[in-house]
Amino acid sequence: MLMFNLFSKSKNLITPILRCQLCSLDSQYKATICKDCWTQIPWETEKIIKQEVPIFVACRYEYPINRIIQKFKYEQQLHFQHLLANLILQLHLPKVQAIVPMPISEERLIERGYNQSLEVAKIVAKILNIPIWQPIQRMHQHSQKGLTRLERIENIQSQFQIKKDYKIRYKRVLILDDVVTTGSSILALMQSLEQLGCQKIFACAIANAN
Ligand SMILES: [Zn+2]
């Protein structure tokens, strides 16, 4: 017992002061970053509407959030998942039964090694104490070049397909995406979830790129 106490005490003594993940200048204040960096986040103040769908969005896709998302998404800097999940958790999210991360195609997954939205969703789901639900798969996207607006929408919708033999079905879910641009992938995913019997589908994203 005494040994254990000594050990835990000495462990406390050597705990390093964690530096801000963004500037490294100050110590961490919230969600792995310092107070200054936290206040400089380009928060999005209102719920946005894309394709007539309301989307809860934490920030605008501006510096430093754009750089962080790029590093997280394309440079394997997965340690940013905590910060990004915390941005989502600042939103006044509705009560849901499960989180549906925006799926990526098999080709993307092989190329990137992970689904960035799933990595953020894992932390959000853990903190909210709800499961992650992935009943929809995304097929490879064909080029959108030369297509009309309507054809583009149809093209995106055809990418989202319900996985076979899905036993668990949730009624109230929250889609989690990283960056929203046109909102067409969120709309397409919503439509697939509706086909599965979801009655209330909310959507949230880390950043809004207009
Ligand atoms: Zn900082």
Residues whose N, C-alpha, C, O or C-beta is under 5 A from the ligand:
A	BS01	ZN	C20 L22 C23 S24 C34 C37
